[in-house]
Amino acid sequence: MNERIKELRKALQLNQTEFGSRIGVKQTTVAGYENGTRIPLDAVISSICREFDVNEDWLRNGEGEMLIKKTRNQEIAEFMGDILKGEPDFRRRLIAVLARMTPVEWEMLERKMNEIANEP
């Protein structure tokens, strides 16, 4: 498991301190997990899987894919949850504007997005 924790951390492009802070442990603890001198508790394994959407079978046994595949609806729900939890910013203002749009405005927006997407 130590090698998979390191592989995950590197795939996420996090250093040991950043990785540890996301799961509630110190950098030295992450280093211990990665070099095999410490074994993560079940609670830590659960935190890793929950925080980073990791397949627990992969983390524990090396079986299956590293990350859990999310549906589009799950991705949207997570995105919206993050927006609602955070401070008001451009993303929140944008969602508020989208929520008030009429069907005609949605059609105009779709045409404009198609136009932009087709430009080199």
C-alpha positions as CSV (number, residue, x, y, z in Angstrom):
1,M,0.0,0.0,0.0
2,N,2.9,2.4,0.7
3,E,3.8,2.5,-3.0
4,R,0.2,3.1,-4.0
5,I,-0.1,6.0,-1.5
6,K,3.0,7.6,-3.1
7,E,1.7,6.9,-6.6
8,L,-1.7,8.5,-5.7
9,R,-0.1,11.6,-4.2
10,K,2.2,12.1,-7.2
11,A,-0.8,11.6,-9.6
12,L,-2.6,14.3,-7.7
13,Q,0.5,16.5,-8.0
14,L,0.6,17.1,-4.2
15,N,3.5,17.2,-1.9
16,Q,3.4,15.3,1.3
17,T,2.4,18.3,3.4
18,E,-0.5,19.1,1.1
19,F,-1.6,15.5,0.9
20,G,-1.5,15.1,4.6
21,S,-3.4,18.3,5.4
22,R,-6.2,17.1,3.1
23,I,-6.6,13.9,5.1
24,G,-5.7,15.3,8.6
25,V,-2.2,14.0,9.1
26,K,1.3,15.5,9.2
27,Q,3.9,15.4,6.5
28,T,6.0,13.0,8.6
29,T,3.1,10.6,8.8
30,V,2.6,10.6,5.1
31,A,6.4,10.0,4.6
32,G,6.0,7.0,7.0
33,Y,3.2,5.6,5.0
34,E,5.1,6.0,1.8
35,N,8.3,4.4,3.0
36,G,6.5,1.6,4.7
37,T,7.4,2.4,8.3
38,R,3.8,3.3,9.2
39,I,0.6,1.6,8.3
40,P,-2.4,3.8,7.9
41,L,-5.4,3.2,10.2
42,D,-8.7,2.2,8.6
43,A,-9.9,5.7,9.3
44,V,-7.0,7.2,7.4
45,I,-7.7,4.9,4.4
46,S,-11.3,5.9,4.5
47,S,-10.2,9.6,4.5
48,I,-7.9,9.1,1.5
49,C,-10.7,7.3,-0.4
50,R,-13.3,9.9,0.4
51,E,-11.1,13.0,-0.1
52,F,-9.6,11.9,-3.4
53,D,-12.3,9.6,-4.8
54,V,-9.9,6.6,-4.6
55,N,-11.0,3.1,-5.2
56,E,-10.5,1.4,-1.8
57,D,-9.7,-2.0,-3.4
58,W,-7.0,-0.4,-5.4
59,L,-5.5,1.4,-2.4
60,R,-5.5,-1.7,-0.2
61,N,-4.9,-4.5,-2.7
62,G,-3.8,-2.9,-6.0
63,E,-7.0,-4.2,-7.7
64,G,-9.0,-2.2,-10.1
65,E,-8.6,1.4,-11.1
66,M,-7.0,4.1,-8.9
67,L,-9.8,6.6,-9.0
68,I,-13.5,6.1,-8.9
69,K,-15.2,7.2,-12.1
70,K,-17.9,9.8,-11.5
71,T,-21.0,10.3,-13.5
72,R,-21.6,13.7,-15.1
73,N,-24.4,14.3,-12.6
74,Q,-22.0,13.5,-9.7
75,E,-19.4,15.8,-11.1
76,I,-22.0,18.6,-11.4
77,A,-23.3,18.0,-7.9
78,E,-19.8,18.1,-6.4
79,F,-19.0,21.3,-8.4
80,M,-22.2,23.0,-7.2
81,G,-21.6,21.9,-3.6
82,D,-18.1,23.4,-3.7
83,I,-19.5,26.7,-5.1
84,L,-22.2,26.9,-2.4
85,K,-19.7,26.1,0.4
86,G,-17.3,28.8,-0.7
87,E,-17.2,32.5,-0.6
88,P,-19.2,34.4,-3.3
89,D,-17.0,34.6,-6.4
90,F,-17.4,34.6,-10.1
91,R,-18.6,31.0,-10.3
92,R,-21.4,31.7,-7.8
93,R,-22.4,34.9,-9.7
94,L,-22.4,32.9,-13.0
95,I,-24.6,30.2,-11.6
96,A,-27.0,32.8,-10.3
97,V,-27.2,34.4,-13.7
98,L,-27.7,31.0,-15.4
99,A,-30.5,30.2,-12.9
100,R,-32.5,33.3,-14.0
101,M,-32.1,32.8,-17.8
102,T,-35.1,32.4,-20.0
103,P,-35.4,29.6,-22.6
104,V,-34.6,32.2,-25.3
105,E,-31.5,33.3,-23.5
106,W,-30.4,29.6,-23.1
107,E,-30.7,29.2,-26.9
108,M,-28.6,32.3,-27.5
109,L,-26.0,31.1,-25.0
110,E,-25.9,27.7,-26.7
111,R,-25.4,29.3,-30.1
112,K,-22.6,31.5,-28.8
113,M,-20.9,28.6,-27.1
114,N,-21.1,26.6,-30.3
115,E,-19.6,29.5,-32.2
116,I,-16.7,29.9,-29.8
117,A,-16.0,26.1,-29.7
118,N,-15.7,26.0,-33.5
119,E,-13.2,28.8,-33.7
120,P,-9.5,27.8,-33.8
